[in-house]
Every structure is written in C-alpha cells, then in structure tokens.
Amino acid sequence: MSFRLRLTLFGATLVALTLLTFGWLVYELVTHSQATAQDDALTQRAGEVLAAIKIAPGSQLTSPSASSLTAAEDLGHQSEIFAEVLDASGAVLSTTGRIGDHAPAIPADALHRAVTQGHALWTFADNGIQLRAFLVPWSRPDLGLIGTVAAAQPLRIQSSNLKGLLGFLFISSIPTLLAALIASWLVAGRALKPLKTVAETADSIGQTRDLRRRLPEGGRADEIRLLSRSFNRMLEQLHDAYERLAQALEAQRRFVADASHELRTPLTTIRGNAGLLATGPAVSDEVRSAAAKDIATEAERMSRLVEHLLTLAEADAGQRLTLAPVALRQIIADVCRQAQAVHLDRTVRSAGLTDATVPGDADALTQLLWILVDNAVKFTSAGGHIELGLQQHEGRALLTVADDGTGIPASDLERIFTRFYQVDASRSGTGSGLGLSIARWIVDEHHGSISARNNDGPGSTFTAALPLAPDAA
C-alpha cells in the first residue's frame, strides 16, 4: 500500500470518526430534547384537564361516559396527546383516546405513585403500543370526589423522528466521506510531490552519478524546503568528497607512475653494472672500480628516493607533526656547520641570525634545512656560496637559504614544489624531484608558507615563513 493511499485512508478515517461522534451527539441531544418536550406537553395537557374538572358538572365525574369512548381517537392510527379522567378506584370516567374498543389501561403502580407523590411520569405498553403518560391527582371537595388525570401519547412519533434523523445522518455522511477521500487524496498527492521529486532526483543521480544536480528549494518556508536544502547540502558534500577522491586517485596514479619511472633508472644502472662485474677477470680493474662506484651511487640515490617516498606516503596518510617551542637559531647554526664539513668545495655560512622561537618539530625543521641546503649545493658549482639567514617580520620567523648558482626559470618558480617535478637538465642533476615537496609539507604542518625567488645577481633564495611562538611574537 502506497504512502499516499495510507495518508488518504487516515484522513478519511478521521473524518468518519468525527462524523460518528457528531452524529451520536446530535442523536442523544434530539432524543433528550424530544423526551423533555413531550413531558412538558403532557404536563400542560394534564393542567388543562384539571382546570376543566374544577368547573365540570358532578354528573360527569361520577359515572363513566360511553360516548367519550366512541368519540375517542384510535391510538393504533393516531399519535396525538390524549387525556383520561379516572376516579378513585381507577375506573375511566372519560377519555379522548382508545386502543381498539377499550380505553388505555393505566398501570396501578403509576396511579399509586401519582397519588403518593403528587404527580408521576410513566412509560407503559398496552396492546403493543408504547405510551408515555403524566399523571396527577384531582379532587372536587364540593362534591367529595377524587381521582387521577392522565395525559398520555404514543412513543411511535419519537421513534419515527429518530429514525428520520438517523437516515439523514447516514445519507449526509456518504457524500461527506467521499469528499474527504477525494480531498485527502489530492492533499496527500500535493504534499508528497516534493518527496517524489527528491526520490526521482536521488535515483537519477545514482544512475548518472551527476552530483552537480540540485533540488529546487521553492519559495515556501516549510519542511519540504528544509528537506530539499538538507538534501542539496548532502549532495554538495558528496560532490566535494567525490572530487577529492578523484583528485587523490589521480595523484596516486601519477605518484605510482612517477615513482616507478624514478626507480627504473637506478635499477637499470645497478643491473647493468652488476652484469658487467659478473663477467669475471676479463674486466679491467679500472672498469670494475667504476662499475662498483656507479652501483654504490645509484644505491644511495635509491635509498634517498625510497626515504622521500615513505615520508610523502606518511603525509598522505594524515601523519601530523607534534609542535612544541623550538629555537631556530641553534638548529640553523648546527646545520650550517655540518653542511660545511660535508661540502668542503663550497662555502656554507650563516648571516644575520636573530633569536626566533616557533611552535615546531625540531627533527622536521632540521630536515627542512637539509633539503634546502642540498638543493642549493646541487645547483651551485665548486667554489659556490650558500648562505642561511633568520629574521623576524610581522609575527613570523623568516628562514632563508640563498645560493649563487644557476637560478630558477621564472615559469618554474611555483611548480618546483610539485612532486617529481624537475626543471631543465641544467638543474635536474640526480635529484628525484621529491625534496621540495617534502619541504612544503613540513612548512604546511607548521602553518607557514614557503616560496622561491631569483636573486638580483646569480642564484636563488628559498624563504620559509613560520609563525612565531605566542610568547616570542
């Protein structure tokens, strides 16, 4: 059963219950009002008879009148109020109503109650006819006579009226229920139309995978608009997640392809030289030494490449650095001293170092400096100069590494931080294209920024801007 049909039946059921309750209340009200009106009419008629008795001749109050029975209305066919005058023994002195060939017989209990209580309302049956009667005693002190007056009426008129009322209520409820069914069906359809649109849109999106589609929100501020707005927000989030996933998959595909390409070159060199060494004594010592040196160089290159790949993989997996206050000046001095000891054919020095403390990871910052220094060494010739600096500017520590090497083509200044990207052959050397990508990740983890620029003279300068610690700003 559809939800629309259930709503329609629910609305029709509510209307039916309302009609049933209303009909019952009307029926009870009419029944009570009819009974009250009849009792009032009977009481009034009995009062009229009592007034007539007070002036009636004594002869009419001492013996039954045969003519009154003959002239009385037959209650089998009439439903009007009739009156009976009875003497003290209960004998009918006169009546305006009859049942067949006899006057209606008033029960003795009713006569007794009327005498003892001063009046009585009584319902009884005579020859299958239900009657309602009001009884009240009468007396003529001047004649020494007493008796009872009964004003009564058949109940069939009430039954007839109530049957007519029930018929009216039943007949009138049929079009009302039909109208309620039609109205509920139309209202439910109009109310559920936006939900149907949502369902159709969701199904269409599922089939076409077009997450850019949106539901119309409409102009009314109701629950349907709220549902459409929530559904659209969900679509936006799904679209964003889908785009990020697609970008991540594409980046992963490029990463795997580039890593395979970078690993293939040293593996080819190692395999070729290993094959050369495997030929045995026929290889001269000079060739053997060169081959062993090439194997060692390429193995070292592969080691660096794998280390860089692992670092970037950890970054992609969501690894976060734990930041604590770190004094940069000492780290720069240590790296400068160690780099000078390693690269004796170049001048590595520090200049203009200021004290600066940043929230950071000491090991990661050391790695950042080594990446920038190695990059400068790689692109400077023997006798070149590399200078490390540290300054403070507008709440940031500016860490710089400058060289007097070949410089960077202007078109590559923004692209050199991309994974596996290398500039032209004059600067490519034996690098993997991953070092600067790792440098940018380290700076990002420190909530800073990194950039490169060409010097006015030869060479280039890399600048990492890191936020100062709150107590050092």
C-alpha positions, 0 to 999 in steps of 0.5 A: 500500500502506497504512502499516499493511499495510507495518508488518504485512508487516515484522513478519511478515517478521521473524518468518519470518526468525527462524523460518528461522534457528531452524529451520536451527539446530535442523536442523544441531544434530539432524543433528550430534547424530544423526551423533555418536550413531550413531558412538558406537553403532557404536563400542560395537557394534564393542567388543562384537564384539571382546570376543566374538572374544577368547573365540570358538572358532578354528573360527569365525574361520577359515572363513566361516559360511553360516548367519550369512548366512541368519540375517542381517537384510535391510538393504533392510527393516531399519535396525538396527546390524549387525556383520561379522567379516572376516579378513585378506584381507577375506573375511566370516567372519560377519555379522548383516546382508545386502543381498539374498543377499550380505553388505555389501561393505566398501570396501578403502580403509576396511579399509586405513585401519582397519588403518593407523590403528587404527580408521576411520569410513566412509560407503559405498553398496552396492546403493543403500543408504547405510551408515555403518560403524566399523571396527577391527582384531582379532587372536587371537595364540593362534591367529595370526589377524587381521582387521577388525570392522565395525559398520555401519547404514543412513543411511535412519533419519537421513534419515527423522528429518530429514525428520520434523523438517523437516515439523514445522518447516514445519507449526509455522511456518504457524500461527506466521506467521499469528499474527504477521500477525494480531498485527502487524496489530492492533499496527500498527492500535493504534499508528497510531490516534493518527496517524489521529486527528491526520490526521482532526483536521488535515483537519477543521480545514482544512475548518472552519478551527476552530483552537480544536480540540485533540488529546487528549494521553492519559495515556501518556508516549510519542511519540504524546503528544509528537506530539499536544502538538507538534501542539496547540502548532502549532495554538495558534500558528496560532490566535494568528497567525490572530487577529492577522491578523484583528485587523490586517485589521480595523484596516486596514479601519477605518484605510482607512475612517477615513482616507478619511472624514478626507480627504473633508472637506478635499477637499470644502472645497478643491473647493468653494472652488476652484469658487467662485474659478473663477467669475471677477470676479463674486466679491467680493474679500472672498469670494475672500480667504476662499475662498483662506484656507479652501483654504490651511487645509484644505491644511495640515490635509491635509498634517498628516493625510497626515504622521500617516498615513505615520508610523502606516503606518511603525509598522505596518510594524515601523519601530523607533526607534534609542535612544541617551542623550538629555537631556530637559531641553534638548529640553523647554526648546527646545520650550517656547520655540518653542511660545511664539513660535508661540502668542503668545495663550497662555502656554507655560512650563516648571516644575520641570525636573530633569536626566533622561537616557533611552535615546531618539530625540531627533527622536521625543521632540521630536515627542512634545512637539509633539503634546502641546503642540498638543493642549493649545493646541487645547483651551485658549482665548486667554489659556490656560496650558500648562505642561511639567514633568520629574521623576524617580520610581522609575527613570523620567523623568516628562514632563508637559504640563498645560493649563487648558482644557476637560478630558477626559470621564472615559469618554474618558480611555483611548480618546483614544489610539485612532486617529481617535478624537475626543471631543465637538465641544467638543474635536474642533476640526480635529484628525484624531484621529491625534496621540495615537496617534502619541504612544503609539507613540513612548512604546511604542518607548521602553518607557514608558507614557503616560496622561491625567488631569483636573486638580483645577481646569480642564484636563488633564495628559498624563504620559509615563513613560520609563525612565531611562538605566542610568547616570542611574537 
